[in-house]
Amino acid sequence: MKRKKLVGPDAGLAKEQIVELNQEFYNEYFEDYFKIRLLLLGEIITNPELFCDVINKQKIKVGVLEINSESINLDKELLSKYAKLEMSVTYYHCLETFLRVFLAHIEIKPSPWLEISRETNYKIFKESLVPLSEGKFNFTYQGLSSDELITYVFCGHKQLPEDVNNRAEVLNAWKEWIKWAAKETITMYDYNAYKHGLAIHSDLRGFSLGNEIGGQIKVNNDSLKFLSKKRKEDRWVWEKRVVFTPLDYRGACISIIQSLIRNILTVGKLTYLGTQFESLDFLPNETCTPQYFMELSNKDKNEFGLVSMGYSMELLYYKQKDKN
């Protein structure tokens, strides 16, 4: 028996419902979520002992649920480890949110909330990011160019006002954040490892290369360690990967991305609700790019000008006998 094809959720959807969805989306969106999360995690990392004392002395109650902190032997090292892991989770969560909010607004569809909710297949979502990661911006809406659409989504004008200095730098910075966020999201192995069973370990790790004559590269930074698969010519292998996670760099990126999301939502309120605004949070420039913050946070500078993102080690394998 042939299975009946179901009608899609957009068929016959009332226009009045679209208006209501837009009002709810912009009026109820938690714009300060990442800012608050960054502040709390930063406080814990800065003062883990203080937070331990507060938690251990308090009777924790959520509704009818009572939580006994003594059951986990909470100390400052454990709390600090938790906060550092959460900082990395927040970093990737922020990137994905930024990209979904951006894509939901860039072609000015009737309801950004519906666009965000539309793509539930994470694999398809990541595949859609490949062109962005390569700097290919092919957006269209009523004859506007991609540059005009990007400018409008972030500031509410097709062209940056003439009183804005270095307009080309601002546009390029927006593109760099989009491109970089897409690259990071496509390869977020540590985030996936964390989500799927906490199979990830945080610690200070490093390495050194070279000698006194040829120069040296030394790295010692916060990092995450996890397992991932690597494709070789004739097979797949497991490898142990270490990704350096400088907290100052990731924290700065979260802060910038939070502001970019807020800008998109501010312009969205103008587009969909007719709500005027006087100014935006900020406009990025040539010194407000992911590359700039990465170089600024690089504590392990070397004479080669290289920045290490991590390293990997293939697991040991026995040679397989030829079955023939």
TORFI-481277 format. One record per residue (C-alpha): x, z, y; residue number from 1. Coordinates in nm, 2 decimals. Example, Ala and Ser with C-alpha at 12.3 -4.5 7.8 and 13.67 -1.06 7.14 Angstrom:
// TORFI-481277
1.23|0.78|-0.45|1
1.37|0.71|-0.11|2
This chain:
// TORFI-481277
0.00|0.00|0.00|1
0.14|-0.10|0.34|2
0.20|0.19|0.57|3
0.01|0.17|0.89|4
0.23|0.14|1.20|5
0.17|0.43|1.43|6
0.10|0.38|1.80|7
0.38|0.49|2.03|8
0.34|0.80|2.26|9
0.36|0.58|2.58|10
0.06|0.37|2.49|11
-0.24|0.45|2.72|12
-0.06|0.75|2.88|13
-0.26|0.84|3.19|14
-0.09|0.78|3.53|15
-0.22|1.11|3.65|16
-0.02|1.27|3.37|17
0.30|1.11|3.49|18
0.24|1.26|3.84|19
0.18|1.60|3.69|20
0.49|1.58|3.47|21
0.71|1.49|3.77|22
0.58|1.78|3.97|23
0.65|2.02|3.68|24
0.99|1.88|3.60|25
1.13|1.92|3.95|26
0.95|2.24|4.05|27
1.05|2.43|3.74|28
1.39|2.29|3.65|29
1.65|2.57|3.62|30
1.90|2.43|3.86|31
2.14|2.73|3.86|32
2.16|2.77|3.48|33
2.52|2.66|3.45|34
2.63|2.84|3.77|35
2.50|3.17|3.64|36
2.64|3.11|3.29|37
2.98|3.03|3.44|38
2.97|3.35|3.66|39
2.88|3.57|3.37|40
3.14|3.43|3.13|41
3.40|3.44|3.40|42
3.32|3.81|3.46|43
3.35|3.89|3.09|44
3.69|3.71|3.06|45
3.81|3.89|3.37|46
3.68|4.24|3.28|47
3.61|4.25|2.91|48
3.68|4.63|2.89|49
3.42|4.70|3.16|50
3.16|4.50|2.98|51
3.24|4.67|2.65|52
3.19|5.01|2.81|53
2.86|4.90|2.96|54
2.72|4.75|2.64|55
2.84|5.04|2.41|56
2.68|5.30|2.64|57
2.35|5.12|2.68|58
2.05|5.13|2.46|59
1.97|4.76|2.42|60
1.61|4.67|2.38|61
1.43|4.33|2.39|62
1.06|4.38|2.36|63
1.02|4.58|2.04|64
1.36|4.48|1.91|65
1.64|4.74|1.94|66
2.00|4.63|1.90|67
2.27|4.87|1.80|68
2.61|4.76|1.94|69
2.80|5.00|1.71|70
2.71|4.77|1.42|71
2.96|4.51|1.53|72
3.25|4.74|1.65|73
3.26|4.56|1.98|74
3.59|4.59|2.17|75
3.74|4.40|2.46|76
3.94|4.15|2.24|77
3.62|4.05|2.05|78
3.42|4.02|2.36|79
3.69|3.81|2.53|80
3.71|3.58|2.23|81
3.33|3.54|2.24|82
3.34|3.45|2.62|83
3.61|3.19|2.57|84
3.42|3.02|2.29|85
3.11|3.03|2.50|86
3.30|2.87|2.79|87
3.38|2.57|2.57|88
3.02|2.55|2.45|89
2.90|2.56|2.81|90
3.15|2.29|2.91|91
3.01|2.04|2.66|92
2.65|2.15|2.71|93
2.70|2.09|3.08|94
2.85|1.74|3.02|95
2.57|1.63|2.80|96
2.30|1.77|3.04|97
2.47|1.58|3.33|98
2.47|1.25|3.14|99
2.11|1.29|3.02|100
1.99|1.37|3.37|101
2.19|1.08|3.52|102
2.06|0.83|3.27|103
1.71|0.95|3.32|104
1.73|0.87|3.69|105
1.96|0.57|3.73|106
1.70|0.30|3.67|107
1.42|0.49|3.85|108
1.17|0.50|3.56|109
0.82|0.65|3.62|110
0.91|0.99|3.47|111
1.27|1.13|3.43|112
1.13|1.41|3.21|113
1.00|1.16|2.96|114
1.33|0.97|2.97|115
1.53|1.28|2.89|116
1.29|1.37|2.60|117
1.28|1.01|2.47|118
1.62|0.99|2.28|119
1.62|1.26|2.01|120
1.87|1.09|1.78|121
2.21|1.23|1.89|122
2.40|0.95|1.72|123
2.21|0.68|1.92|124
2.26|0.88|2.23|125
2.64|0.89|2.19|126
2.65|0.52|2.11|127
2.47|0.46|2.44|128
2.76|0.63|2.62|129
3.03|0.39|2.50|130
2.99|0.14|2.79|131
3.00|0.43|3.04|132
3.32|0.57|2.88|133
3.47|0.22|2.93|134
3.37|0.21|3.30|135
3.10|-0.05|3.24|136
2.80|0.03|3.47|137
2.53|-0.23|3.41|138
2.22|-0.08|3.56|139
1.94|-0.27|3.73|140
1.64|-0.20|3.94|141
1.46|-0.44|4.17|142
1.77|-0.64|4.24|143
1.99|-0.34|4.33|144
2.35|-0.35|4.21|145
2.50|-0.07|3.99|146
2.70|0.06|4.28|147
2.39|0.08|4.49|148
2.19|0.26|4.22|149
2.47|0.51|4.16|150
2.50|0.58|4.53|151
2.12|0.62|4.56|152
2.10|0.86|4.26|153
2.36|1.09|4.40|154
2.29|1.08|4.77|155
1.95|0.91|4.83|156
2.09|0.60|5.01|157
2.18|0.26|4.87|158
2.50|0.28|5.08|159
2.68|0.59|5.19|160
2.61|0.67|5.56|161
2.88|0.53|5.80|162
2.98|0.88|5.91|163
3.10|0.96|5.56|164
3.48|0.92|5.55|165
3.64|0.72|5.27|166
3.31|0.59|5.12|167
3.49|0.39|4.85|168
3.66|0.71|4.73|169
3.33|0.89|4.70|170
3.18|0.61|4.49|171
3.49|0.59|4.28|172
3.48|0.97|4.22|173
3.12|0.95|4.10|174
3.21|0.68|3.86|175
3.51|0.88|3.73|176
3.30|1.18|3.66|177
3.05|0.97|3.47|178
3.32|0.79|3.28|179
3.50|1.10|3.19|180
3.19|1.29|3.09|181
3.09|1.01|2.85|182
3.44|1.01|2.69|183
3.44|1.38|2.64|184
3.09|1.38|2.50|185
3.16|1.10|2.25|186
3.46|1.30|2.11|187
3.32|1.65|2.12|188
3.43|1.75|1.77|189
3.49|2.12|1.86|190
3.14|2.15|2.00|191
2.99|2.01|1.68|192
3.21|2.25|1.47|193
3.08|2.54|1.67|194
2.72|2.44|1.64|195
2.74|2.39|1.27|196
2.85|2.72|1.14|197
3.09|2.86|1.39|198
3.37|2.70|1.19|199
3.61|2.71|1.49|200
3.88|2.95|1.59|201
4.00|3.03|1.94|202
4.35|3.16|2.03|203
4.66|3.09|2.24|204
4.86|2.82|2.07|205
5.14|2.58|2.15|206
5.43|2.37|2.05|207
5.76|2.24|2.18|208
5.92|1.90|2.14|209
6.27|1.76|2.23|210
6.60|1.92|2.29|211
6.82|2.04|2.57|212
6.98|1.70|2.61|213
6.68|1.48|2.59|214
6.44|1.72|2.77|215
6.16|1.93|2.64|216
5.78|1.95|2.63|217
5.65|2.30|2.59|218
5.28|2.39|2.57|219
5.12|2.73|2.53|220
4.75|2.75|2.62|221
4.40|2.86|2.52|222
4.29|2.64|2.24|223
4.03|2.58|1.97|224
4.12|2.50|1.60|225
3.88|2.32|1.36|226
3.88|2.06|1.08|227
3.78|1.70|1.13|228
3.80|1.38|0.93|229
4.05|1.10|1.02|230
4.02|0.74|0.90|231
4.33|0.58|0.76|232
4.39|0.23|0.62|233
4.26|0.29|0.27|234
4.08|0.63|0.29|235
3.95|0.92|0.49|236
4.16|1.24|0.51|237
4.10|1.59|0.65|238
4.31|1.71|0.94|239
4.35|2.04|1.12|240
4.30|1.98|1.49|241
4.40|2.20|1.78|242
4.24|2.11|2.12|243
4.38|2.28|2.43|244
4.10|2.43|2.64|245
4.24|2.55|2.97|246
3.96|2.78|3.09|247
4.04|2.72|3.46|248
4.01|2.34|3.41|249
3.69|2.37|3.21|250
3.54|2.62|3.46|251
3.62|2.39|3.75|252
3.46|2.10|3.58|253
3.14|2.30|3.50|254
3.12|2.39|3.87|255
3.15|2.03|3.99|256
2.91|1.90|3.72|257
2.66|2.16|3.82|258
2.67|2.04|4.18|259
2.64|1.67|4.07|260
2.33|1.76|3.86|261
2.18|1.95|4.16|262
2.24|1.64|4.38|263
2.06|1.42|4.13|264
1.76|1.65|4.12|265
1.75|1.68|4.50|266
1.74|1.30|4.54|267
1.49|1.30|4.25|268
1.25|1.52|4.44|269
1.27|1.27|4.73|270
1.20|0.98|4.50|271
0.92|1.13|4.29|272
0.77|1.40|4.50|273
0.85|1.28|4.85|274
1.04|1.60|4.93|275
1.28|1.54|5.22|276
1.62|1.71|5.23|277
1.87|1.77|5.51|278
2.20|1.78|5.31|279
2.36|1.77|4.97|280
2.57|2.02|4.79|281
2.89|1.81|4.83|282
3.04|1.47|4.81|283
3.34|1.42|4.58|284
3.66|1.24|4.70|285
3.99|1.13|4.56|286
4.10|1.49|4.51|287
3.78|1.59|4.33|288
3.81|1.40|4.00|289
3.86|1.52|3.64|290
4.22|1.39|3.64|291
4.31|1.59|3.96|292
4.18|1.92|3.81|293
4.36|1.85|3.48|294
4.69|1.80|3.66|295
4.63|2.11|3.88|296
4.56|2.33|3.58|297
4.85|2.21|3.38|298
5.07|2.52|3.35|299
5.31|2.35|3.11|300
5.45|2.09|3.34|301
5.74|1.88|3.21|302
5.99|1.62|3.34|303
5.80|1.34|3.16|304
5.48|1.40|3.36|305
5.28|1.43|3.04|306
4.97|1.64|2.98|307
4.90|1.75|2.62|308
4.54|1.76|2.51|309
4.62|1.90|2.17|310
4.77|1.81|1.83|311
4.67|1.76|1.47|312
4.81|1.82|1.12|313
4.69|1.62|0.82|314
4.61|1.85|0.52|315
4.83|1.82|0.21|316
4.72|1.57|-0.05|317
4.85|1.50|-0.41|318
4.92|1.15|-0.50|319
4.64|1.01|-0.71|320
4.71|0.84|-1.04|321
4.62|0.47|-1.07|322
4.31|0.46|-1.29|323
4.40|0.11|-1.41|324
